């Protein structure tokens, strides 16, 4: 596992070159790929810049829009293989996306079949280029309560969807927040293989909120409140041999309002803190 920065997740707006320097200066071990920079600079330059900074690529392979109508999806798939090849040529091996936990249009089985069919197309392209594909379940009850039809919202359900997709590169984007709000346990994580955890988000939950009352964008910095048992979460990931990026996603307005260098320092400080809590 390595401490990774996803700039947009903590409100950092700097360009790719600046973010590489920020990561190197404050102690990150990885940085998500910037596809705009990859297109502009080319894969060889990008790889050289990562190597010079001593950083790994976290994630960053794009995922096409699969959530809307069929025509939108077909259009999004046009030229997708070229984008995937570019990311792979830069050395990126991870793509991850989230799955809506409900729908107003599609009953569960129809929604499941549609997701499996569309995401299988995406997964095949990714697999052709040696890229793992992680799917994130969205745990809070409030995220699905207003929908007419409930959909996959926990780890067992998402693993079933991965199995239905059927390609060998499928796994999870495992988020500590969604693990907690879906009622996930340490045993759930221990039952996984390390290769099934493609990408990891860490964060914390506010105090004094009922389990059914969590709001998805009302989170805290990793280790800030202690509501989420982040030590157990990370230890379990380490135990199963997870080797992926550990990325902060706290949805923090305070971070977004900080200068980029300060936000980077706070973010790595929280990651260091939770790794210490986990004894890693």
BAFI-3210 file (N, C-alpha, C; in Angstrom, 3 decimals, decimal comma, padded with zeros to 6 digits):
// residues 280
n [1|2|3|4|5|6|7|8|9|10|11|12|13|14|15|16|17|18|19|20|21|22|23|24|25|26|27|28|29|30|31|32|33|34|35|36|37|38|39|40|41|42|43|44|45|46|47|48|49|50|51|52|53|54|55|56|57|58|59|60|61|62|63|64|65|66|67|68|69|70|71|72|73|74|75|76|77|78|79|80|81|82|83|84|85|86|87|88|89|90|91|92|93|94|95|96|97|98|99|100|101|102|103|104|105|106|107|108|109|110|111|112|113|114|115|116|117|118|119|120|121|122|123|124|125|126|127|128|129|130|131|132|133|134|135|136|137|138|139|140|141|142|143|144|145|146|147|148|149|150|151|152|153|154|155|156|157|158|159|160|161|162|163|164|165|166|167|168|169|170|171|172|173|174|175|176|177|178|179|180|181|182|183|184|185|186|187|188|189|190|191|192|193|194|195|196|197|198|199|200|201|202|203|204|205|206|207|208|209|210|211|212|213|214|215|216|217|218|219|220|221|222|223|224|225|226|227|228|229|230|231|232|233|234|235|236|237|238|239|240|241|242|243|244|245|246|247|248|249|250|251|252|253|254|255|256|257|258|259|260|261|262|263|264|265|266|267|268|269|270|271|272|273|274|275|276|277|278|279|280]
n.u [000,850|000,425|000,853|-001,173|-001,940|-004,867|-005,494|-007,893|-009,656|-009,084|-009,230|-007,066|-005,702|-003,595|-001,306|-000,139|002,716|003,367|001,970|003,363|005,762|004,796|003,924|006,337|007,774|006,327|005,991|004,323|003,741|002,655|000,783|-002,208|-002,810|-002,801|-004,810|-005,052|-002,535|-001,078|-001,917|-000,944|001,835|002,778|003,433|006,096|007,446|005,834|006,232|008,943|008,890|007,450|009,279|011,490|010,498|010,220|007,834|004,859|002,245|-001,033|-004,095|-006,297|-006,977|-009,447|-013,046|-015,710|-018,893|-021,401|-023,836|-026,118|-028,384|-028,553|-027,491|-025,806|-023,910|-022,824|-021,690|-019,782|-018,042|-016,755|-013,614|-012,598|-010,755|-008,394|-007,831|-007,476|-005,246|-003,311|-003,160|-002,264|000,192|001,521|001,981|-000,037|-002,167|-004,675|-008,148|-011,052|-014,410|-017,634|-020,784|-024,152|-026,486|-029,162|-032,177|-034,518|-035,702|-035,080|-035,865|-034,349|-033,138|-033,097|-031,553|-029,196|-028,464|-028,077|-025,942|-023,984|-023,667|-022,852|-020,589|-019,020|-018,168|-016,530|-014,675|-013,435|-011,962|-010,197|-008,913|-007,596|-005,455|-004,064|-005,111|-006,545|-009,907|-011,855|-014,814|-016,968|-019,051|-021,836|-022,550|-024,309|-027,608|-029,236|-028,499|-029,805|-032,410|-034,301|-034,780|-036,689|-036,200|-034,102|-030,546|-027,351|-025,452|-023,574|-020,641|-020,864|-022,865|-021,605|-019,438|-020,810|-021,731|-019,277|-018,520|-020,502|-019,846|-017,437|-014,785|-011,197|-009,983|-011,483|-012,486|-012,627|-013,215|-012,484|-013,883|-013,410|-015,418|-017,805|-017,623|-017,962|-020,525|-022,174|-022,311|-020,151|-017,612|-014,565|-014,075|-015,261|-013,428|-011,158|-011,891|-011,401|-009,200|-005,975|-005,599|-008,140|-008,744|-008,643|-008,321|-008,208|-010,107|-009,831|-011,151|-013,187|-016,003|-018,629|-019,232|-021,809|-023,957|-026,628|-026,536|-028,234|-028,529|-026,412|-024,982|-023,786|-021,843|-020,958|-018,429|-015,337|-011,836|-009,402|-009,076|-009,829|-012,107|-012,400|-014,564|-014,881|-013,300|-010,401|-007,887|-008,230|-009,349|-007,193|-005,228|-006,395|-006,468|-003,741|-003,105|-004,293|-002,728|-003,002|-001,860|-002,263|-003,070|-003,577|-005,828|-006,862|-010,181|-012,036|-014,052|-013,814|-014,508|-012,885|-010,303|-010,475|-010,437|-007,911|-004,538|-002,791|-000,345|-000,550|-002,865|-001,927|000,017|-001,554|-003,128|-001,269|-000,322|-002,550|-002,787|-000,346|-000,847|-002,995|-001,826|000,055|-001,674|-002,654|-000,410|001,385]
n.v [-001,191|002,266|005,757|008,013|010,745|012,226|014,931|016,484|015,442|016,611|019,241|020,453|022,436|022,740|022,439|019,517|019,201|020,809|019,462|017,047|017,932|018,925|016,525|015,106|016,823|016,889|014,266|012,260|009,067|008,402|009,568|010,406|009,871|012,503|012,909|014,863|016,072|013,847|013,489|015,828|015,804|013,258|009,701|008,822|011,078|011,593|009,263|009,586|011,900|011,058|009,144|010,741|012,212|010,205|008,791|006,727|005,827|006,386|006,061|006,820|006,143|006,797|006,377|005,532|007,208|005,461|005,580|006,713|006,914|004,422|005,349|007,421|005,954|004,328|006,284|007,268|005,150|005,229|005,571|005,048|003,022|004,126|006,117|004,531|003,054|005,086|005,827|003,396|003,181|005,182|003,985|003,527|001,460|001,169|001,611|003,163|003,464|004,700|003,282|003,961|003,678|003,217|003,559|005,409|004,543|001,873|-001,391|-003,638|-006,090|-005,590|-003,305|-004,350|-006,194|-004,427|-002,844|-004,865|-005,691|-003,334|-002,512|-004,718|-004,424|-002,173|-003,210|-005,229|-003,787|-002,453|-004,672|-005,712|-004,037|-004,494|-003,405|-002,950|-002,935|-001,195|-001,181|000,904|000,664|002,471|003,395|004,820|004,896|007,066|007,744|006,107|006,048|007,790|006,837|005,024|002,370|000,185|-000,408|-002,080|-001,729|-002,481|-004,411|-007,304|-007,315|-005,803|-007,398|-009,519|-008,275|-007,776|-010,429|-011,123|-009,519|-010,652|-010,574|-011,018|-008,893|-007,563|-005,803|-004,054|-000,600|000,375|002,086|003,607|005,038|004,164|001,456|001,550|002,862|001,078|-000,977|-002,685|-005,155|-006,202|-008,838|-008,977|-007,627|-009,210|-011,480|-010,999|-011,152|-009,698|-008,672|-008,047|-005,582|-002,690|000,054|002,499|004,512|006,755|008,201|009,879|009,759|011,965|012,718|011,506|010,863|008,998|005,661|005,314|007,862|009,143|011,426|011,479|013,361|014,570|014,357|013,548|014,296|011,675|009,743|011,845|012,038|009,532|007,867|006,022|002,921|003,131|002,087|-000,724|-001,148|-000,482|-002,270|-004,736|-004,576|-004,548|-007,065|-008,809|-008,400|-006,159|-003,897|-001,391|002,126|004,355|006,702|009,916|011,000|013,203|015,077|017,771|021,034|022,875|022,042|022,513|025,245|025,953|027,027|025,313|024,030|023,908|022,363|019,966|019,295|018,975|016,834|014,699|014,570|013,587|011,067|009,912|009,843|007,971|005,663|005,300|004,836|002,399|000,916|000,600]
n.w [000,000|-000,681|000,043|-001,430|-003,640|-004,763|-006,416|-006,926|-005,057|-002,664|-003,132|-004,431|-006,923|-008,623|-011,472|-013,322|-013,208|-011,009|-009,019|-008,924|-007,807|-005,346|-004,159|-003,943|-002,260|000,193|000,935|-000,180|-001,742|-004,114|-007,012|-008,629|-012,110|-014,473|-017,088|-019,033|-019,016|-019,802|-022,447|-023,560|-023,033|-023,610|-023,216|-022,614|-021,601|-019,386|-017,823|-017,282|-015,713|-013,451|-012,537|-011,956|-009,839|-008,037|-007,648|-007,607|-009,929|-009,031|-009,583|-012,298|-014,895|-017,228|-016,921|-019,006|-019,577|-018,253|-017,070|-018,080|-020,854|-023,530|-025,972|-025,153|-023,751|-025,815|-027,413|-025,636|-025,533|-027,919|-029,222|-026,758|-026,227|-027,152|-025,269|-023,012|-023,783|-023,903|-021,179|-020,124|-021,422|-020,128|-017,764|-015,971|-014,092|-013,031|-012,878|-011,659|-010,442|-009,306|-008,228|-008,638|-005,945|-006,343|-008,349|-010,291|-012,533|-013,337|-012,256|-009,818|-010,969|-013,725|-013,773|-012,710|-014,714|-016,848|-015,922|-015,672|-018,330|-019,701|-018,209|-018,557|-021,182|-020,873|-019,039|-020,529|-022,432|-020,727|-019,567|-021,763|-021,869|-019,596|-017,240|-014,044|-012,734|-010,605|-008,668|-006,846|-004,077|-002,725|000,422|002,403|003,779|003,203|000,651|-001,080|-000,299|-001,382|-003,873|-006,304|-006,854|-005,172|-005,390|-005,790|-002,840|-001,003|000,058|-000,458|-002,470|-004,478|-005,131|-006,261|-008,572|-009,816|-010,308|-012,135|-014,289|-015,068|-016,089|-015,688|-014,392|-012,508|-009,525|-006,375|-005,655|-002,682|-000,117|002,960|004,263|002,965|003,502|006,290|006,557|005,305|007,026|007,042|007,904|009,613|008,925|006,422|004,818|005,230|003,921|001,310|-001,556|-001,930|-004,500|-005,268|-004,305|-005,744|-005,547|-002,941|-000,762|001,960|004,976|007,433|009,718|010,825|014,317|016,552|014,856|013,599|012,223|010,014|009,164|008,000|005,686|002,432|001,514|003,797|005,561|007,288|007,843|007,395|010,284|011,899|013,623|014,729|014,504|012,403|012,286|011,469|011,841|012,067|009,547|007,755|008,676|008,071|005,271|004,771|005,745|003,892|001,743|000,113|-002,308|-003,276|-004,038|-001,325|-000,663|000,281|000,727|001,816|001,409|002,280|003,058|004,303|003,556|000,810|000,739|001,444|000,564|-002,084|-001,312|001,461|001,782|000,752|002,661|004,970|004,158|003,706|006,279|007,700|006,493|007,280|010,002|010,252|009,304|011,278|013,435|012,626|012,912|010,841]
ca.u [000,000|001,208|000,101|-001,394|-002,707|-005,793|-005,593|-009,257|-010,371|-008,801|-009,348|-005,829|-006,005|-002,339|-001,099|000,501|004,112|003,378|001,518|004,485|006,689|004,132|003,952|007,716|008,218|005,666|006,146|003,457|004,424|001,986|-000,060|-003,073|-002,441|-003,550|-004,919|-004,788|-001,085|-000,602|-002,161|-000,092|003,260|003,125|003,722|007,506|007,735|005,114|006,951|010,203|008,587|007,146|010,522|012,326|009,906|010,212|006,435|004,072|000,949|-002,121|-005,132|-006,440|-007,540|-010,830|-014,153|-016,717|-020,197|-022,255|-024,980|-027,266|-029,061|-027,690|-026,769|-024,715|-022,870|-022,159|-020,853|-018,648|-017,121|-016,015|-012,292|-012,199|-009,547|-007,224|-007,540|-006,958|-003,878|-002,456|-002,945|-001,429|001,549|002,132|002,274|-001,182|-002,742|-005,893|-009,319|-012,061|-015,594|-018,660|-022,054|-025,330|-027,130|-030,591|-032,633|-035,943|-036,179|-034,858|-035,908|-033,030|-032,521|-032,837|-030,423|-028,030|-028,098|-027,567|-024,600|-023,067|-023,407|-022,065|-019,285|-018,224|-017,518|-015,444|-013,670|-012,680|-010,977|-009,177|-008,153|-006,719|-004,280|-003,460|-005,581|-007,558|-011,114|-012,462|-016,153|-017,225|-020,430|-022,180|-023,164|-025,316|-029,013|-029,828|-028,151|-030,717|-033,764|-035,226|-034,917|-037,818|-035,673|-032,792|-029,553|-026,207|-024,963|-022,619|-019,561|-021,309|-023,567|-020,674|-018,676|-021,677|-021,697|-017,967|-018,570|-021,369|-019,074|-016,756|-013,421|-010,267|-009,403|-012,470|-012,279|-013,343|-012,732|-012,970|-013,893|-013,646|-016,728|-018,876|-017,492|-018,562|-021,948|-022,926|-022,256|-019,079|-016,842|-013,191|-014,117|-015,568|-012,171|-010,250|-012,339|-010,965|-007,810|-005,383|-005,773|-009,512|-008,830|-007,960|-008,062|-008,757|-010,371|-009,906|-011,864|-013,808|-017,412|-018,927|-019,713|-023,200|-024,897|-027,119|-026,049|-029,141|-028,672|-025,222|-025,106|-022,563|-020,803|-020,660|-017,417|-014,232|-010,512|-009,056|-008,591|-010,168|-013,091|-012,292|-015,811|-014,521|-012,155|-009,477|-006,765|-008,630|-009,526|-005,888|-004,546|-006,995|-005,980|-002,339|-003,089|-004,648|-001,734|-003,349|-000,663|-002,721|-003,007|-004,453|-006,090|-007,803|-011,347|-012,836|-015,054|-013,605|-014,521|-011,711|-009,173|-010,673|-010,171|-006,491|-003,590|-002,484|000,741|-001,048|-003,785|-001,103|000,644|-002,587|-003,562|-000,259|-000,267|-003,618|-002,438|000,691|-001,484|-003,780|-000,882|000,610|-002,731|-002,744|000,847|001,981]
ca.v [000,000|003,492|006,982|008,562|011,992|012,566|016,369|016,985|014,941|017,490|020,624|020,999|022,843|022,972|021,632|018,219|019,358|021,330|018,404|016,120|018,553|018,932|015,160|014,787|017,682|016,639|012,866|011,267|008,012|008,251|010,654|009,989|010,346|013,593|012,498|016,022|016,184|012,697|013,770|016,938|015,523|011,946|008,748|008,724|012,230|011,402|008,245|010,174|012,859|010,267|008,531|011,801|012,579|009,035|008,533|005,751|006,291|005,799|005,686|007,892|005,694|007,277|005,439|006,194|007,444|004,281|005,725|007,345|006,085|003,558|006,141|008,116|004,965|003,948|007,420|007,344|004,053|005,522|006,092|004,767|002,191|004,998|006,740|003,491|002,746|006,182|005,692|002,215|003,501|006,019|003,124|003,460|000,118|001,130|002,423|002,957|004,308|004,421|002,764|004,519|002,634|003,163|004,086|005,716|003,999|000,442|-002,324|-004,153|-007,049|-004,927|-002,417|-005,217|-006,724|-003,310|-002,535|-005,957|-005,684|-002,153|-002,513|-005,782|-003,814|-001,334|-004,068|-005,940|-002,844|-002,267|-005,915|-005,831|-003,191|-004,819|-002,452|-003,426|-002,116|-001,231|-000,605|001,405|000,698|003,682|002,777|005,458|004,644|008,278|007,857|005,278|006,076|008,556|006,186|004,100|001,009|000,045|-001,156|-002,559|-000,684|-003,014|-005,202|-008,556|-007,031|-005,342|-008,562|-010,264|-007,574|-008,073|-011,797|-011,144|-008,911|-011,865|-010,449|-011,308|-007,673|-006,870|-005,694|-002,993|000,645|000,210|003,364|003,390|005,633|003,287|000,236|001,833|003,204|-000,084|-001,998|-003,618|-005,660|-006,613|-010,131|-008,733|-007,287|-010,352|-012,503|-010,608|-011,269|-008,380|-008,224|-007,574|-004,186|-001,970|001,441|002,686|005,846|006,838|009,368|009,588|010,133|012,882|012,117|011,671|010,718|007,627|004,947|005,518|009,295|009,693|012,065|011,042|014,391|015,155|013,446|014,174|013,847|010,360|009,756|013,098|011,861|008,199|007,113|004,873|002,186|003,164|001,208|-002,071|-001,101|-000,551|-003,516|-005,818|-004,439|-004,977|-008,509|-009,564|-008,136|-005,035|-003,120|-000,257|003,485|004,768|008,077|010,648|011,615|013,626|016,095|018,798|022,412|023,547|021,718|023,173|026,678|026,147|027,014|023,941|023,418|023,629|021,224|018,769|018,978|018,448|015,532|013,675|014,446|012,679|009,712|009,421|009,585|006,736|004,556|005,099|004,217|000,993|000,255|000,251]
ca.w [000,000|-000,695|000,318|-002,762|-003,737|-005,836|-006,131|-006,894|-003,880|-001,524|-003,573|-004,985|-008,293|-009,338|-012,667|-013,119|-012,808|-009,641|-008,120|-008,742|-006,838|-004,043|-003,615|-003,573|-001,156|001,481|001,331|-000,810|-002,500|-005,403|-007,520|-009,733|-013,439|-015,096|-018,484|-019,872|-019,127|-020,569|-023,863|-023,983|-022,883|-024,132|-022,141|-022,217|-020,744|-018,121|-017,045|-016,816|-014,650|-012,260|-012,059|-011,379|-008,553|-007,167|-007,323|-008,342|-010,424|-008,244|-010,531|-013,274|-016,164|-017,245|-017,121|-019,838|-018,960|-018,427|-016,168|-018,749|-021,850|-024,336|-026,977|-024,452|-023,460|-027,063|-027,818|-024,705|-025,818|-029,145|-028,924|-025,376|-026,218|-027,342|-023,970|-022,125|-024,227|-023,480|-019,738|-019,908|-021,884|-019,084|-016,623|-015,070|-014,112|-012,224|-013,193|-010,619|-010,547|-008,303|-008,735|-007,967|-005,148|-006,580|-009,639|-010,410|-013,801|-013,547|-011,133|-009,477|-011,890|-015,010|-013,525|-012,549|-016,033|-017,653|-015,419|-016,005|-019,776|-020,087|-017,555|-019,171|-022,349|-020,350|-018,401|-021,560|-022,975|-019,688|-019,413|-022,932|-021,647|-018,306|-016,225|-013,117|-012,740|-009,287|-008,534|-005,491|-003,588|-001,969|001,576|003,257|003,477|002,633|-000,772|-001,875|000,261|-002,221|-005,174|-006,418|-006,814|-004,548|-006,158|-005,013|-001,928|-000,025|-000,526|-001,077|-003,719|-005,508|-005,558|-007,179|-009,852|-010,404|-010,825|-013,314|-015,375|-015,484|-016,584|-014,595|-013,825|-011,691|-008,087|-005,664|-005,077|-001,314|000,592|004,395|004,574|002,495|004,305|007,596|006,479|004,830|008,056|006,739|009,030|009,326|008,240|005,007|004,150|005,314|002,970|-000,027|-001,968|-002,100|-005,878|-005,470|-003,865|-006,814|-005,139|-001,596|-000,224|003,416|005,473|008,724|009,774|011,928|015,564|017,005|013,739|013,510|011,050|008,881|008,920|007,358|004,379|001,762|001,370|005,105|006,090|008,027|007,431|007,942|011,663|012,588|014,690|015,308|014,357|011,570|012,836|010,343|012,132|011,651|008,091|007,101|009,043|007,289|003,899|004,773|005,997|002,680|000,710|-000,762|-002,666|-004,050|-003,494|-000,223|-001,082|001,128|000,093|002,968|001,050|003,296|002,571|004,867|002,680|-000,487|000,882|001,744|-000,554|-002,481|-000,540|002,813|001,670|000,564|003,946|005,870|003,651|004,008|007,735|008,115|006,055|008,196|011,292|010,272|009,155|012,623|014,228|012,201|013,180|009,544]
c.u [000,884|000,302|000,039|-002,213|-003,580|-006,117|-007,026|-010,027|-010,144|-008,720|-008,075|-006,008|-004,753|-002,229|-000,278|001,935|004,210|002,960|002,590|005,459|006,088|004,222|005,347|008,130|007,614|005,651|005,124|004,304|003,826|001,131|-000,903|-002,617|-003,372|-003,624|-004,690|-003,299|-000,512|-000,785|-001,217|001,381|003,698|003,596|005,177|007,906|007,075|005,835|008,251|009,970|008,219|008,423|011,413|011,818|009,898|008,816|005,853|002,823|-000,139|-003,201|-005,167|-006,906|-009,006|-011,825|-015,220|-018,053|-021,130|-023,589|-026,240|-027,881|-028,047|-026,882|-025,591|-023,568|-022,106|-021,227|-019,601|-017,609|-016,306|-014,674|-011,800|-010,903|-008,281|-006,830|-006,939|-005,516|-002,908|-002,139|-002,030|000,013|002,281|002,512|001,142|-001,859|-004,081|-006,941|-010,367|-013,221|-016,615|-019,959|-023,203|-026,083|-028,644|-030,931|-034,119|-036,552|-036,141|-035,019|-034,558|-032,427|-032,219|-031,636|-029,127|-027,546|-027,514|-026,157|-023,598|-022,698|-022,518|-020,661|-018,410|-017,494|-016,323|-014,312|-012,827|-011,614|-009,838|-008,293|-007,183|-005,421|-003,678|-003,883|-006,685|-008,703|-011,811|-013,813|-016,421|-018,716|-020,610|-023,070|-024,307|-026,754|-029,658|-029,529|-029,091|-032,175|-034,770|-035,471|-036,073|-037,346|-034,283|-031,857|-028,404|-025,642|-023,982|-021,615|-020,042|-022,024|-022,622|-019,800|-019,499|-021,698|-020,368|-017,945|-019,405|-020,674|-018,111|-015,354|-012,434|-009,690|-010,347|-012,113|-013,051|-012,532|-013,319|-012,771|-014,234|-015,012|-017,857|-018,827|-018,200|-020,072|-022,798|-022,937|-021,190|-018,270|-015,409|-013,169|-014,455|-014,294|-011,236|-010,626|-011,905|-009,539|-007,257|-005,616|-007,183|-009,700|-007,989|-007,500|-008,758|-008,937|-010,414|-010,475|-012,378|-015,241|-017,646|-019,455|-021,203|-024,193|-025,318|-026,700|-026,929|-029,267|-027,443|-025,555|-023,773|-021,474|-020,466|-019,720|-016,401|-012,917|-010,197|-008,482|-009,002|-011,092|-012,975|-013,558|-015,578|-013,267|-011,105|-008,262|-007,056|-008,759|-008,191|-005,136|-005,094|-006,531|-004,536|-002,238|-003,397|-003,689|-002,127|-002,095|-001,013|-002,588|-004,027|-004,620|-007,137|-008,925|-012,316|-013,981|-015,015|-013,569|-013,309|-010,478|-009,272|-010,316|-008,710|-005,679|-003,170|-001,411|000,292|-001,991|-003,014|-000,466|-000,365|-002,987|-002,548|-000,122|-001,327|-003,339|-001,359|000,096|-002,212|-002,901|-000,227|-000,416|-002,827|-001,470|001,585|003,094]
c.v [001,238|004,711|007,812|009,856|011,987|014,046|016,885|016,570|015,804|018,955|021,244|021,235|023,034|022,083|020,386|018,355|019,847|020,266|017,342|016,662|018,578|017,567|014,796|015,558|017,282|015,164|011,880|010,253|007,820|009,449|010,105|010,615|011,468|013,302|013,657|016,218|015,046|012,927|014,845|016,544|014,210|011,019|008,694|009,869|012,066|010,387|008,797|011,139|012,147|009,680|009,563|012,205|011,415|008,621|007,412|006,436|005,595|005,223|006,743|007,459|006,110|006,134|006,145|006,315|006,279|004,438|006,255|006,392|005,348|004,343|006,884|007,160|004,584|005,057|007,513|006,268|004,291|006,169|005,797|003,968|003,036|005,674|005,738|003,147|003,831|006,071|004,512|002,474|004,406|005,198|003,000|002,097|000,026|002,125|002,134|003,918|003,873|004,005|003,373|003,428|002,543|003,774|004,397|005,092|002,481|-000,361|-003,017|-005,037|-006,434|-003,991|-003,223|-005,716|-005,638|-002,929|-003,616|-005,928|-004,514|-002,192|-003,658|-005,258|-002,963|-002,208|-004,812|-005,039|-002,644|-003,511|-006,125|-005,046|-003,393|-003,923|-003,078|-002,419|-002,271|-000,531|-000,267|001,335|001,939|003,266|003,478|005,181|005,855|008,426|007,055|005,408|006,789|007,915|005,182|002,662|001,003|-000,741|-001,550|-001,433|-001,213|-003,933|-006,521|-008,337|-006,608|-006,485|-009,443|-009,606|-007,812|-009,470|-011,877|-010,517|-009,935|-011,756|-010,592|-010,087|-006,937|-006,891|-004,521|-001,713|000,622|001,505|003,109|003,917|004,691|001,924|000,422|002,020|002,068|-001,212|-003,049|-003,992|-005,959|-007,931|-009,989|-008,440|-008,489|-011,464|-012,197|-011,073|-009,863|-007,810|-007,720|-006,124|-003,351|-000,594|001,637|004,171|005,772|008,193|009,023|010,093|011,084|012,135|012,357|011,701|009,249|006,974|005,189|006,982|009,929|010,262|011,929|012,103|015,103|014,220|014,229|013,632|012,485|010,474|010,971|012,889|010,512|007,379|005,863|004,224|002,036|002,272|-000,219|-002,158|-001,272|-001,833|-004,698|-005,764|-004,914|-006,500|-009,312|-009,279|-007,066|-004,207|-001,828|001,085|003,710|006,278|008,729|011,245|012,061|014,589|017,268|020,191|023,186|023,273|022,466|024,651|026,974|026,348|025,575|023,289|023,066|022,429|019,920|018,340|018,392|017,040|014,440|013,491|013,496|011,237|009,110|009,032|008,247|005,512|004,249|004,410|002,725|000,213|-000,157|001,257]
c.w [000,000|-000,575|-000,966|-002,702|-004,977|-005,650|-006,002|-005,653|-002,650|-001,948|-004,111|-006,488|-009,149|-010,574|-012,329|-012,601|-011,369|-008,641|-007,897|-007,698|-005,439|-003,382|-003,133|-002,324|000,188|001,860|000,812|-001,572|-003,888|-005,735|-008,656|-011,042|-013,888|-016,593|-019,447|-020,090|-019,961|-022,073|-024,382|-024,032|-023,522|-023,028|-021,700|-021,291|-019,384|-017,244|-016,483|-015,662|-013,345|-011,669|-011,378|-010,001|-007,566|-006,745|-008,172|-008,906|-009,612|-009,131|-011,611|-014,637|-016,199|-017,393|-017,949|-019,106|-019,280|-017,700|-016,858|-019,764|-022,723|-025,362|-026,347|-024,169|-024,731|-027,550|-026,924|-024,989|-027,097|-028,793|-027,527|-025,314|-026,394|-026,030|-022,994|-022,495|-023,789|-021,992|-019,431|-020,324|-020,893|-017,847|-015,628|-015,207|-013,381|-012,725|-012,122|-010,822|-009,510|-008,980|-007,938|-007,211|-005,330|-007,919|-009,566|-011,654|-013,876|-012,258|-010,975|-010,558|-013,241|-014,887|-013,415|-013,910|-016,930|-017,221|-015,829|-017,481|-020,173|-019,481|-018,050|-020,411|-021,917|-019,821|-019,419|-022,174|-021,981|-019,560|-020,576|-022,751|-020,253|-017,174|-015,377|-013,023|-011,393|-009,246|-007,071|-005,174|-002,726|-000,809|002,274|002,816|002,809|001,144|-001,662|-001,449|-000,641|-003,578|-005,168|-006,267|-006,184|-005,470|-005,233|-004,149|-000,886|-000,716|-001,140|-002,418|-004,833|-006,002|-006,504|-008,554|-010,562|-011,017|-012,097|-014,520|-015,946|-016,045|-015,424|-013,889|-012,879|-010,207|-007,528|-005,578|-003,669|-000,537|002,057|004,815|004,181|003,174|005,642|007,489|005,929|005,859|007,806|007,969|008,602|008,569|006,770|004,222|004,124|004,345|001,535|-000,286|-002,157|-003,485|-006,161|-005,035|-004,816|-006,352|-003,804|-001,295|001,300|003,828|006,870|008,677|010,945|013,151|015,745|015,853|013,676|012,202|009,820|008,484|008,277|005,983|003,666|001,706|002,684|005,861|006,909|007,487|008,047|009,354|012,468|013,768|015,387|015,211|013,505|012,145|011,737|010,582|011,697|010,143|007,375|007,444|008,257|005,832|003,794|004,911|004,736|001,522|-000,287|-001,043|-003,398|-003,359|-002,384|-000,353|-000,191|000,288|001,187|002,652|002,033|002,670|003,084|004,006|001,363|-000,435|001,194|000,466|-000,843|-001,616|000,871|002,800|001,514|001,889|004,932|005,451|003,962|005,519|008,269|007,690|006,950|009,550|011,292|010,039|010,512|013,526|013,912|012,497|011,922|009,186]
res [x|x|x|x|x|x|x|x|x|x|x|x|x|x|x|x|x|x|x|x|x|x|x|x|x|x|x|x|x|x|x|x|x|x|x|x|x|x|x|x|x|x|x|x|x|x|x|x|x|x|x|x|x|x|x|x|x|x|x|x|x|x|x|x|x|x|x|x|x|x|x|x|x|x|x|x|x|x|x|x|x|x|x|x|x|x|x|x|x|x|x|x|x|x|x|x|x|x|x|x|x|x|x|x|x|x|x|x|x|x|x|x|x|x|x|x|x|x|x|x|x|x|x|x|x|x|x|x|x|x|x|x|x|x|x|x|x|x|x|x|x|x|x|x|x|x|x|x|x|x|x|x|x|x|x|x|x|x|x|x|x|x|x|x|x|x|x|x|x|x|x|x|x|x|x|x|x|x|x|x|x|x|x|x|x|x|x|x|x|x|x|x|x|x|x|x|x|x|x|x|x|x|x|x|x|x|x|x|x|x|x|x|x|x|x|x|x|x|x|x|x|x|x|x|x|x|x|x|x|x|x|x|x|x|x|x|x|x|x|x|x|x|x|x|x|x|x|x|x|x|x|x|x|x|x|x|x|x|x|x|x|x|x|x|x|x|x|x|x|x|x|x|x|x|x|x|x|x|x|x]
***
